[in-house]
Amino acid sequence: MPQKNFAKKVKLSKKGNQTKWAPVWAVMKKFGPGRKVHPSVITKTKRTWRRNKLRIKPRKQRKSHMG
């Protein structure tokens, strides 16, 4: 079976990694051990399926009747 929309999957996986929270040790390293900060503060891109969409356009496909 051929893979459909491989480029779309790659983009989605990359964006999924960008929205993850920072690990605990990164928070400790940045703010120090005494400061209690949520790990999402360090995350640059905040996105969820409900709020912000990616707007990935499907690539143009050849029309089947054109040959």
N, CA, C, O and CB atoms as a CASP TS submission, in Angstrom:
PFRMAT TS
TARGET T0000
AUTHOR 0000-0000-0000
METHOD Language model
MODEL 1
PARENT N/A
ATOM      1  N   MET     1       0.829  -1.184   0.000  1.00  0.00           N
ATOM      2  CA  MET     1       0.000   0.000   0.000  1.00  0.00           C
ATOM      3  C   MET     1       0.877   1.254   0.000  1.00  0.00           C
ATOM      4  O   MET     1       1.798   1.365   0.809  1.00  0.00           O
ATOM      5  CB  MET     1      -0.945  -0.005   1.211  1.00  0.00           C
ATOM      6  N   PRO     2       0.599   2.183  -0.891  1.00  0.00           N
ATOM      7  CA  PRO     2       1.394   3.403  -0.912  1.00  0.00           C
ATOM      8  C   PRO     2       1.017   4.334   0.237  1.00  0.00           C
ATOM      9  O   PRO     2      -0.119   4.353   0.710  1.00  0.00           O
ATOM     10  CB  PRO     2       1.222   4.121  -2.246  1.00  0.00           C
ATOM     11  N   GLN     3       2.012   5.102   0.666  1.00  0.00           N
ATOM     12  CA  GLN     3       1.751   6.068   1.729  1.00  0.00           C
ATOM     13  C   GLN     3       1.184   7.337   1.120  1.00  0.00           C
ATOM     14  O   GLN     3       1.743   7.883   0.169  1.00  0.00           O
ATOM     15  CB  GLN     3       3.037   6.375   2.536  1.00  0.00           C
ATOM     16  N   LYS     4       0.072   7.804   1.673  1.00  0.00           N
ATOM     17  CA  LYS     4      -0.517   9.045   1.196  1.00  0.00           C
ATOM     18  C   LYS     4      -0.114  10.171   2.131  1.00  0.00           C
ATOM     19  O   LYS     4       0.019   9.975   3.339  1.00  0.00           O
ATOM     20  CB  LYS     4      -2.060   8.931   1.097  1.00  0.00           C
ATOM     21  N   ASN     5       0.079  11.346   1.562  1.00  0.00           N
ATOM     22  CA  ASN     5       0.341  12.562   2.328  1.00  0.00           C
ATOM     23  C   ASN     5       1.519  12.399   3.291  1.00  0.00           C
ATOM     24  O   ASN     5       1.404  12.711   4.476  1.00  0.00           O
ATOM     25  CB  ASN     5      -0.902  12.963   3.101  1.00  0.00           C
ATOM     26  N   PHE     6       2.634  11.916   2.785  1.00  0.00           N
ATOM     27  CA  PHE     6       3.811  11.744   3.642  1.00  0.00           C
ATOM     28  C   PHE     6       4.324  13.094   4.131  1.00  0.00           C
ATOM     29  O   PHE     6       4.729  13.226   5.286  1.00  0.00           O
ATOM     30  CB  PHE     6       4.924  10.996   2.888  1.00  0.00           C
ATOM     31  N   ALA     7       4.308  14.104   3.249  1.00  0.00           N
ATOM     32  CA  ALA     7       4.791  15.436   3.625  1.00  0.00           C
ATOM     33  C   ALA     7       3.933  16.027   4.736  1.00  0.00           C
ATOM     34  O   ALA     7       4.438  16.706   5.630  1.00  0.00           O
ATOM     35  CB  ALA     7       4.796  16.373   2.407  1.00  0.00           C
ATOM     36  N   LYS     8       2.639  15.764   4.673  1.00  0.00           N
ATOM     37  CA  LYS     8       1.727  16.269   5.704  1.00  0.00           C
ATOM     38  C   LYS     8       2.028  15.620   7.049  1.00  0.00           C
ATOM     39  O   LYS     8       2.005  16.282   8.086  1.00  0.00           O
ATOM     40  CB  LYS     8       0.262  16.011   5.306  1.00  0.00           C
ATOM     41  N   LYS     9       2.311  14.317   7.022  1.00  0.00           N
ATOM     42  CA  LYS     9       2.643  13.607   8.252  1.00  0.00           C
ATOM     43  C   LYS     9       3.930  14.151   8.867  1.00  0.00           C
ATOM     44  O   LYS     9       4.032  14.290  10.086  1.00  0.00           O
ATOM     45  CB  LYS     9       2.780  12.105   7.980  1.00  0.00           C
ATOM     46  N   VAL    10       4.907  14.457   8.022  1.00  0.00           N
ATOM     47  CA  VAL    10       6.171  14.992   8.512  1.00  0.00           C
ATOM     48  C   VAL    10       5.954  16.344   9.175  1.00  0.00           C
ATOM     49  O   VAL    10       6.506  16.615  10.242  1.00  0.00           O
ATOM     50  CB  VAL    10       7.186  15.115   7.368  1.00  0.00           C
ATOM     51  N   LYS    11       5.141  17.201   8.536  1.00  0.00           N
ATOM     52  CA  LYS    11       4.867  18.521   9.102  1.00  0.00           C
ATOM     53  C   LYS    11       4.122  18.405  10.433  1.00  0.00           C
ATOM     54  O   LYS    11       4.423  19.122  11.387  1.00  0.00           O
ATOM     55  CB  LYS    11       4.052  19.367   8.113  1.00  0.00           C
ATOM     56  N   LEU    12       3.158  17.504  10.483  1.00  0.00           N
ATOM     57  CA  LEU    12       2.391  17.333  11.711  1.00  0.00           C
ATOM     58  C   LEU    12       3.269  16.820  12.849  1.00  0.00           C
ATOM     59  O   LEU    12       3.130  17.256  13.991  1.00  0.00           O
ATOM     60  CB  LEU    12       1.226  16.376  11.476  1.00  0.00           C
ATOM     61  N   SER    13       4.172  15.895  12.534  1.00  0.00           N
ATOM     62  CA  SER    13       5.038  15.363  13.586  1.00  0.00           C
ATOM     63  C   SER    13       5.986  16.431  14.104  1.00  0.00           C
ATOM     64  O   SER    13       6.277  16.482  15.299  1.00  0.00           O
ATOM     65  CB  SER    13       5.832  14.164  13.070  1.00  0.00           C
ATOM     66  N   LYS    14       6.468  17.283  13.208  1.00  0.00           N
ATOM     67  CA  LYS    14       7.368  18.355  13.626  1.00  0.00           C
ATOM     68  C   LYS    14       6.633  19.354  14.519  1.00  0.00           C
ATOM     69  O   LYS    14       7.155  19.773  15.552  1.00  0.00           O
ATOM     70  CB  LYS    14       7.961  19.072  12.398  1.00  0.00           C
ATOM     71  N   LYS    15       5.425  19.729  14.119  1.00  0.00           N
ATOM     72  CA  LYS    15       4.642  20.672  14.919  1.00  0.00           C
ATOM     73  C   LYS    15       4.250  20.056  16.263  1.00  0.00           C
ATOM     74  O   LYS    15       4.170  20.757  17.272  1.00  0.00           O
ATOM     75  CB  LYS    15       3.385  21.109  14.150  1.00  0.00           C
ATOM     76  N   GLY    16       4.006  18.742  16.270  1.00  0.00           N
ATOM     77  CA  GLY    16       3.677  18.073  17.519  1.00  0.00           C
ATOM     78  C   GLY    16       4.820  18.116  18.507  1.00  0.00           C
ATOM     79  O   GLY    16       4.603  18.249  19.711  1.00  0.00           O
ATOM     80  N   ASN    17       6.048  18.004  17.999  1.00  0.00           N
ATOM     81  CA  ASN    17       7.209  18.077  18.885  1.00  0.00           C
ATOM     82  C   ASN    17       7.433  19.491  19.405  1.00  0.00           C
ATOM     83  O   ASN    17       7.933  19.674  20.515  1.00  0.00           O
ATOM     84  CB  ASN    17       8.457  17.590  18.160  1.00  0.00           C
ATOM     85  N   GLN    18       7.067  20.489  18.612  1.00  0.00           N
ATOM     86  CA  GLN    18       7.280  21.874  19.025  1.00  0.00           C
ATOM     87  C   GLN    18       6.337  22.289  20.152  1.00  0.00           C
ATOM     88  O   GLN    18       6.622  23.245  20.873  1.00  0.00           O
ATOM     89  CB  GLN    18       7.101  22.804  17.839  1.00  0.00           C
ATOM     90  N   THR    19       5.217  21.579  20.310  1.00  0.00           N
ATOM     91  CA  THR    19       4.237  22.014  21.298  1.00  0.00           C
ATOM     92  C   THR    19       4.374  21.274  22.628  1.00  0.00           C
ATOM     93  O   THR    19       3.578  21.501  23.539  1.00  0.00           O
ATOM     94  CB  THR    19       2.843  21.823  20.753  1.00  0.00           C
ATOM     95  N   LYS    20       5.352  20.408  22.753  1.00  0.00           N
ATOM     96  CA  LYS    20       5.503  19.656  23.998  1.00  0.00           C
ATOM     97  C   LYS    20       6.058  20.550  25.102  1.00  0.00           C
ATOM     98  O   LYS    20       6.782  21.510  24.838  1.00  0.00           O
ATOM     99  CB  LYS    20       6.420  18.440  23.787  1.00  0.00           C
ATOM    100  N   TRP    21       5.711  20.222  26.322  1.00  0.00           N
ATOM    101  CA  TRP    21       6.233  20.969  27.449  1.00  0.00           C
ATOM    102  C   TRP    21       7.711  20.664  27.633  1.00  0.00           C
ATOM    103  O   TRP    21       8.205  19.614  27.223  1.00  0.00           O
ATOM    104  CB  TRP    21       5.450  20.643  28.725  1.00  0.00           C
ATOM    105  N   ALA    22       8.390  21.587  28.246  1.00  0.00           N
ATOM    106  CA  ALA    22       9.810  21.397  28.524  1.00  0.00           C
ATOM    107  C   ALA    22       9.980  20.388  29.654  1.00  0.00           C
ATOM    108  O   ALA    22       9.105  20.288  30.514  1.00  0.00           O
ATOM    109  CB  ALA    22      10.485  22.742  28.888  1.00  0.00           C
ATOM    110  N   PRO    23      11.081  19.635  29.678  1.00  0.00           N
ATOM    111  CA  PRO    23      11.315  18.717  30.784  1.00  0.00           C
ATOM    112  C   PRO    23      11.599  19.477  32.081  1.00  0.00           C
ATOM    113  O   PRO    23      11.941  20.659  32.056  1.00  0.00           O
ATOM    114  CB  PRO    23      12.478  17.779  30.456  1.00  0.00           C
ATOM    115  N   VAL    24      11.455  18.793  33.197  1.00  0.00           N
ATOM    116  CA  VAL    24      11.592  19.421  34.515  1.00  0.00           C
ATOM    117  C   VAL    24      12.999  19.965  34.713  1.00  0.00           C
ATOM    118  O   VAL    24      13.177  21.037  35.291  1.00  0.00           O
ATOM    119  CB  VAL    24      11.254  18.418  35.629  1.00  0.00           C
ATOM    120  N   TRP    25      13.993  19.235  34.238  1.00  0.00           N
ATOM    121  CA  TRP    25      15.364  19.692  34.449  1.00  0.00           C
ATOM    122  C   TRP    25      15.650  20.983  33.689  1.00  0.00           C
ATOM    123  O   TRP    25      16.498  21.767  34.115  1.00  0.00           O
ATOM    124  CB  TRP    25      16.349  18.612  34.026  1.00  0.00           C
ATOM    125  N   ALA    26      14.959  21.220  32.570  1.00  0.00           N
ATOM    126  CA  ALA    26      15.162  22.463  31.821  1.00  0.00           C
ATOM    127  C   ALA    26      14.603  23.654  32.591  1.00  0.00           C
ATOM    128  O   ALA    26      15.167  24.748  32.558  1.00  0.00           O
ATOM    129  CB  ALA    26      14.501  22.372  30.433  1.00  0.00           C
ATOM    130  N   VAL    27      13.487  23.429  33.285  1.00  0.00           N
ATOM    131  CA  VAL    27      12.903  24.487  34.110  1.00  0.00           C
ATOM    132  C   VAL    27      13.835  24.819  35.266  1.00  0.00           C
ATOM    133  O   VAL    27      14.047  25.989  35.586  1.00  0.00           O
ATOM    134  CB  VAL    27      11.513  24.067  34.641  1.00  0.00           C
ATOM    135  N   MET    28      14.396  23.776  35.898  1.00  0.00           N
ATOM    136  CA  MET    28      15.329  23.987  37.007  1.00  0.00           C
ATOM    137  C   MET    28      16.574  24.743  36.526  1.00  0.00           C
ATOM    138  O   MET    28      17.092  25.616  37.223  1.00  0.00           O
ATOM    139  CB  MET    28      15.734  22.633  37.639  1.00  0.00           C
ATOM    140  N   LYS    29      17.040  24.393  35.326  1.00  0.00           N
ATOM    141  CA  LYS    29      18.252  25.014  34.797  1.00  0.00           C
ATOM    142  C   LYS    29      18.012  26.492  34.476  1.00  0.00           C
ATOM    143  O   LYS    29      18.883  27.332  34.706  1.00  0.00           O
ATOM    144  CB  LYS    29      18.731  24.267  33.540  1.00  0.00           C
ATOM    145  N   LYS    30      16.843  26.799  33.949  1.00  0.00           N
ATOM    146  CA  LYS    30      16.573  28.168  33.525  1.00  0.00           C
ATOM    147  C   LYS    30      16.200  29.084  34.688  1.00  0.00           C
ATOM    148  O   LYS    30      16.708  30.201  34.780  1.00  0.00           O
ATOM    149  CB  LYS    30      15.466  28.176  32.501  1.00  0.00           C
ATOM    150  N   PHE    31      15.322  28.624  35.576  1.00  0.00           N
ATOM    151  CA  PHE    31      14.795  29.486  36.626  1.00  0.00           C
ATOM    152  C   PHE    31      15.402  29.234  38.003  1.00  0.00           C
ATOM    153  O   PHE    31      15.186  30.024  38.922  1.00  0.00           O
ATOM    154  CB  PHE    31      13.321  29.318  36.705  1.00  0.00           C
ATOM    155  N   GLY    32      16.156  28.149  38.158  1.00  0.00           N
ATOM    156  CA  GLY    32      16.745  27.836  39.455  1.00  0.00           C
ATOM    157  C   GLY    32      15.859  26.877  40.228  1.00  0.00           C
ATOM    158  O   GLY    32      14.671  26.751  39.932  1.00  0.00           O
ATOM    159  N   PRO    33      16.439  26.187  41.236  1.00  0.00           N
ATOM    160  CA  PRO    33      15.685  25.158  41.956  1.00  0.00           C
ATOM    161  C   PRO    33      14.584  25.701  42.868  1.00  0.00           C
ATOM    162  O   PRO    33      13.654  24.968  43.207  1.00  0.00           O
ATOM    163  CB  PRO    33      16.627  24.342  42.772  1.00  0.00           C
ATOM    164  N   GLY    34      14.670  26.974  43.272  1.00  0.00           N
ATOM    165  CA  GLY    34      13.692  27.500  44.218  1.00  0.00           C
ATOM    166  C   GLY    34      12.412  28.009  43.568  1.00  0.00           C
ATOM    167  O   GLY    34      11.394  28.153  44.245  1.00  0.00           O
ATOM    168  N   ARG    35      12.446  28.279  42.285  1.00  0.00           N
ATOM    169  CA  ARG    35      11.303  28.899  41.608  1.00  0.00           C
ATOM    170  C   ARG    35      10.391  27.830  41.041  1.00  0.00           C
ATOM    171  O   ARG    35      10.850  26.932  40.335  1.00  0.00           O
ATOM    172  CB  ARG    35      11.774  29.847  40.490  1.00  0.00           C
ATOM    173  N   LYS    36       9.100  27.916  41.344  1.00  0.00           N
ATOM    174  CA  LYS    36       8.151  26.940  40.828  1.00  0.00           C
ATOM    175  C   LYS    36       7.443  27.525  39.616  1.00  0.00           C
ATOM    176  O   LYS    36       6.583  28.397  39.743  1.00  0.00           O
ATOM    177  CB  LYS    36       7.129  26.527  41.917  1.00  0.00           C
ATOM    178  N   VAL    37       7.814  27.039  38.451  1.00  0.00           N
ATOM    179  CA  VAL    37       7.263  27.526  37.186  1.00  0.00           C
ATOM    180  C   VAL    37       6.730  26.331  36.415  1.00  0.00           C
ATOM    181  O   VAL    37       7.316  25.250  36.449  1.00  0.00           O
ATOM    182  CB  VAL    37       8.337  28.303  36.350  1.00  0.00           C
ATOM    183  N   HIS    38       5.623  26.527  35.725  1.00  0.00           N
ATOM    184  CA  HIS    38       5.060  25.436  34.921  1.00  0.00           C
ATOM    185  C   HIS    38       5.933  25.199  33.689  1.00  0.00           C
ATOM    186  O   HIS    38       6.421  26.159  33.093  1.00  0.00           O
ATOM    187  CB  HIS    38       3.595  25.758  34.498  1.00  0.00           C
ATOM    188  N   PRO    39       6.139  23.936  33.295  1.00  0.00           N
ATOM    189  CA  PRO    39       7.006  23.641  32.144  1.00  0.00           C
ATOM    190  C   PRO    39       6.521  24.236  30.825  1.00  0.00           C
ATOM    191  O   PRO    39       7.312  24.376  29.892  1.00  0.00           O
ATOM    192  CB  PRO    39       7.135  22.160  31.986  1.00  0.00           C
ATOM    193  N   SER    40       5.241  24.589  30.727  1.00  0.00           N
ATOM    194  CA  SER    40       4.743  25.144  29.464  1.00  0.00           C
ATOM    195  C   SER    40       5.218  26.577  29.241  1.00  0.00           C
ATOM    196  O   SER    40       5.049  27.117  28.147  1.00  0.00           O
ATOM    197  CB  SER    40       3.220  25.099  29.437  1.00  0.00           C
ATOM    198  N   VAL    41       5.810  27.200  30.262  1.00  0.00           N
ATOM    199  CA  VAL    41       6.296  28.570  30.107  1.00  0.00           C
ATOM    200  C   VAL    41       7.440  28.614  29.100  1.00  0.00           C
ATOM    201  O   VAL    41       7.555  29.571  28.334  1.00  0.00           O
ATOM    202  CB  VAL    41       6.754  29.142  31.465  1.00  0.00           C
ATOM    203  N   ILE    42       8.283  27.589  29.095  1.00  0.00           N
ATOM    204  CA  ILE    42       9.440  27.569  28.204  1.00  0.00           C
ATOM    205  C   ILE    42       9.034  27.203  26.777  1.00  0.00           C
ATOM    206  O   ILE    42       9.730  27.567  25.829  1.00  0.00           O
ATOM    207  CB  ILE    42      10.490  26.581  28.722  1.00  0.00           C
ATOM    208  N   THR    43       7.924  26.492  26.611  1.00  0.00           N
ATOM    209  CA  THR    43       7.498  26.063  25.281  1.00  0.00           C
ATOM    210  C   THR    43       7.168  27.275  24.428  1.00  0.00           C
ATOM    211  O   THR    43       6.395  28.143  24.835  1.00  0.00           O
ATOM    212  CB  THR    43       6.281  25.119  25.372  1.00  0.00           C
ATOM    213  N   LYS    44       7.761  27.328  23.238  1.00  0.00           N
ATOM    214  CA  LYS    44       7.596  28.499  22.385  1.00  0.00           C
ATOM    215  C   LYS    44       6.213  28.534  21.740  1.00  0.00           C
ATOM    216  O   LYS    44       5.511  29.540  21.830  1.00  0.00           O
ATOM    217  CB  LYS    44       8.672  28.521  21.310  1.00  0.00           C
ATOM    218  N   THR    45       5.823  27.444  21.094  1.00  0.00           N
ATOM    219  CA  THR    45       4.578  27.412  20.340  1.00  0.00           C
ATOM    220  C   THR    45       3.536  26.654  21.139  1.00  0.00           C
ATOM    221  O   THR    45       3.697  25.460  21.394  1.00  0.00           O
ATOM    222  CB  THR    45       4.783  26.766  18.950  1.00  0.00           C
ATOM    223  N   LYS    46       2.484  27.323  21.532  1.00  0.00           N
ATOM    224  CA  LYS    46       1.411  26.658  22.259  1.00  0.00           C
ATOM    225  C   LYS    46       0.262  26.435  21.291  1.00  0.00           C
ATOM    226  O   LYS    46      -0.269  27.385  20.716  1.00  0.00           O
ATOM    227  CB  LYS    46       0.954  27.492  23.500  1.00  0.00           C
ATOM    228  N   ARG    47      -0.123  25.171  21.114  1.00  0.00           N
ATOM    229  CA  ARG    47      -1.161  24.868  20.144  1.00  0.00           C
ATOM    230  C   ARG    47      -1.944  23.663  20.621  1.00  0.00           C
ATOM    231  O   ARG    47      -1.372  22.734  21.193  1.00  0.00           O
ATOM    232  CB  ARG    47      -0.562  24.616  18.743  1.00  0.00           C
ATOM    233  N   THR    48      -3.240  23.670  20.394  1.00  0.00           N
ATOM    234  CA  THR    48      -4.045  22.488  20.646  1.00  0.00           C
ATOM    235  C   THR    48      -4.985  22.298  19.476  1.00  0.00           C
ATOM    236  O   THR    48      -5.143  23.203  18.657  1.00  0.00           O
ATOM    237  CB  THR    48      -4.828  22.607  21.979  1.00  0.00           C
ATOM    238  N   TRP    49      -5.597  21.164  19.384  1.00  0.00           N
ATOM    239  CA  TRP    49      -6.467  20.869  18.237  1.00  0.00           C
ATOM    240  C   TRP    49      -7.696  21.769  18.258  1.00  0.00           C
ATOM    241  O   TRP    49      -8.318  21.993  17.219  1.00  0.00           O
ATOM    242  CB  TRP    49      -6.894  19.382  18.241  1.00  0.00           C
ATOM    243  N   ARG    50      -8.047  22.281  19.422  1.00  0.00           N
ATOM    244  CA  ARG    50      -9.247  23.098  19.531  1.00  0.00           C
ATOM    245  C   ARG    50      -8.976  24.561  19.185  1.00  0.00           C
ATOM    246  O   ARG    50      -9.814  25.230  18.581  1.00  0.00           O
ATOM    247  CB  ARG    50      -9.818  22.996  20.934  1.00  0.00           C
ATOM    248  N   ARG    51      -7.805  25.047  19.571  1.00  0.00           N
ATOM    249  CA  ARG    51      -7.551  26.482  19.519  1.00  0.00           C
ATOM    250  C   ARG    51      -6.884  26.931  18.218  1.00  0.00           C
ATOM    251  O   ARG    51      -7.495  27.653  17.430  1.00  0.00           O
ATOM    252  CB  ARG    51      -6.692  26.882  20.684  1.00  0.00           C
ATOM    253  N   ASN    52      -5.656  26.515  17.990  1.00  0.00           N
ATOM    254  CA  ASN    52      -4.891  26.998  16.834  1.00  0.00           C
ATOM    255  C   ASN    52      -4.729  25.885  15.818  1.00  0.00           C
ATOM    256  O   ASN    52      -4.268  24.795  16.157  1.00  0.00           O
ATOM    257  CB  ASN    52      -3.509  27.531  17.267  1.00  0.00           C
ATOM    258  N   LYS    53      -5.098  26.147  14.595  1.00  0.00           N
ATOM    259  CA  LYS    53      -4.958  25.160  13.523  1.00  0.00           C
ATOM    260  C   LYS    53      -3.650  25.413  12.768  1.00  0.00           C
ATOM    261  O   LYS    53      -3.093  26.510  12.817  1.00  0.00           O
ATOM    262  CB  LYS    53      -6.179  25.218  12.548  1.00  0.00           C
ATOM    263  N   LEU    54      -3.178  24.393  12.079  1.00  0.00           N
ATOM    264  CA  LEU    54      -1.911  24.505  11.353  1.00  0.00           C
ATOM    265  C   LEU    54      -2.088  25.065   9.948  1.00  0.00           C
ATOM    266  O   LEU    54      -1.166  25.668   9.399  1.00  0.00           O
ATOM    267  CB  LEU    54      -1.241  23.153  11.274  1.00  0.00           C
ATOM    268  N   ARG    55      -3.255  24.873   9.369  1.00  0.00           N
ATOM    269  CA  ARG    55      -3.550  25.336   8.001  1.00  0.00           C
ATOM    270  C   ARG    55      -2.560  24.746   6.992  1.00  0.00           C
ATOM    271  O   ARG    55      -1.975  25.473   6.188  1.00  0.00           O
ATOM    272  CB  ARG    55      -3.512  26.881   7.935  1.00  0.00           C
ATOM    273  N   ILE    56      -2.380  23.433   7.042  1.00  0.00           N
ATOM    274  CA  ILE    56      -1.535  22.751   6.061  1.00  0.00           C
ATOM    275  C   ILE    56      -2.388  22.489   4.828  1.00  0.00           C
ATOM    276  O   ILE    56      -3.419  21.820   4.902  1.00  0.00           O
ATOM    277  CB  ILE    56      -0.935  21.411   6.638  1.00  0.00           C
ATOM    278  N   LYS    57      -1.949  23.021   3.703  1.00  0.00           N
ATOM    279  CA  LYS    57      -2.704  22.842   2.472  1.00  0.00           C
ATOM    280  C   LYS    57      -2.363  21.488   1.862  1.00  0.00           C
ATOM    281  O   LYS    57      -1.204  21.073   1.892  1.00  0.00           O
ATOM    282  CB  LYS    57      -2.410  23.987   1.470  1.00  0.00           C
ATOM    283  N   PRO    58      -3.344  20.802   1.314  1.00  0.00           N
ATOM    284  CA  PRO    58      -3.022  19.566   0.611  1.00  0.00           C
ATOM    285  C   PRO    58      -2.303  19.885  -0.691  1.00  0.00           C
ATOM    286  O   PRO    58      -2.596  20.885  -1.347  1.00  0.00           O
ATOM    287  CB  PRO    58      -4.295  18.743   0.337  1.00  0.00           C
ATOM    288  N   ARG    59      -1.357  19.023  -1.057  1.00  0.00           N
ATOM    289  CA  ARG    59      -0.615  19.309  -2.289  1.00  0.00           C
ATOM    290  C   ARG    59      -1.488  19.025  -3.503  1.00  0.00           C
ATOM    291  O   ARG    59      -2.426  18.230  -3.442  1.00  0.00           O
ATOM    292  CB  ARG    59       0.684  18.474  -2.354  1.00  0.00           C
ATOM    293  N   LYS    60      -1.167  19.682  -4.592  1.00  0.00           N
ATOM    294  CA  LYS    60      -1.979  19.542  -5.803  1.00  0.00           C
ATOM    295  C   LYS    60      -1.735  18.164  -6.416  1.00  0.00           C
ATOM    296  O   LYS    60      -0.590  17.734  -6.556  1.00  0.00           O
ATOM    297  CB  LYS    60      -1.650  20.671  -6.832  1.00  0.00           C
ATOM    298  N   GLN    61      -2.804  17.484  -6.773  1.00  0.00           N
ATOM    299  CA  GLN    61      -2.692  16.179  -7.389  1.00  0.00           C
ATOM    300  C   GLN    61      -3.161  16.235  -8.831  1.00  0.00           C
ATOM    301  O   GLN    61      -4.014  17.046  -9.192  1.00  0.00           O
ATOM    302  CB  GLN    61      -3.492  15.145  -6.606  1.00  0.00           C
ATOM    303  N   ARG    62      -2.593  15.368  -9.644  1.00  0.00           N
ATOM    304  CA  ARG    62      -3.004  15.315 -11.038  1.00  0.00           C
ATOM    305  C   ARG    62      -4.407  14.772 -11.141  1.00  0.00           C
ATOM    306  O   ARG    62      -4.796  13.864 -10.407  1.00  0.00           O
ATOM    307  CB  ARG    62      -2.042  14.462 -11.861  1.00  0.00           C
ATOM    308  N   LYS    63      -5.155  15.337 -12.053  1.00  0.00           N
ATOM    309  CA  LYS    63      -6.502  14.845 -12.261  1.00  0.00           C
ATOM    310  C   LYS    63      -6.440  13.513 -12.998  1.00  0.00           C
ATOM    311  O   LYS    63      -5.674  13.351 -13.948  1.00  0.00           O
ATOM    312  CB  LYS    63      -7.350  15.873 -13.044  1.00  0.00           C
ATOM    313  N   SER    64      -7.251  12.567 -12.551  1.00  0.00           N
ATOM    314  CA  SER    64      -7.158  11.229 -13.117  1.00  0.00           C
ATOM    315  C   SER    64      -7.620  11.181 -14.571  1.00  0.00           C
ATOM    316  O   SER    64      -7.161  10.329 -15.331  1.00  0.00           O
ATOM    317  CB  SER    64      -7.973  10.263 -12.289  1.00  0.00           C
ATOM    318  N   HIS    65      -8.496  12.056 -14.962  1.00  0.00           N
ATOM    319  CA  HIS    65      -8.990  12.002 -16.332  1.00  0.00           C
ATOM    320  C   HIS    65      -8.017  12.657 -17.329  1.00  0.00           C
ATOM    321  O   HIS    65      -8.225  12.571 -18.539  1.00  0.00           O
ATOM    322  CB  HIS    65     -10.350  12.679 -16.413  1.00  0.00           C
ATOM    323  N   MET    66      -6.961  13.310 -16.827  1.00  0.00           N
ATOM    324  CA  MET    66      -5.982  13.937 -17.710  1.00  0.00           C
ATOM    325  C   MET    66      -4.916  12.950 -18.184  1.00  0.00           C
ATOM    326  O   MET    66      -4.196  13.235 -19.141  1.00  0.00           O
ATOM    327  CB  MET    66      -5.321  15.106 -17.002  1.00  0.00           C
ATOM    328  N   GLY    67      -4.807  11.814 -17.540  1.00  0.00           N
ATOM    329  CA  GLY    67      -3.843  10.817 -17.980  1.00  0.00           C
ATOM    330  C   GLY    67      -2.582  10.764 -17.180  1.00  0.00           C
ATOM    331  O   GLY    67      -1.701   9.955 -17.471  1.00  0.00           O
TER
END
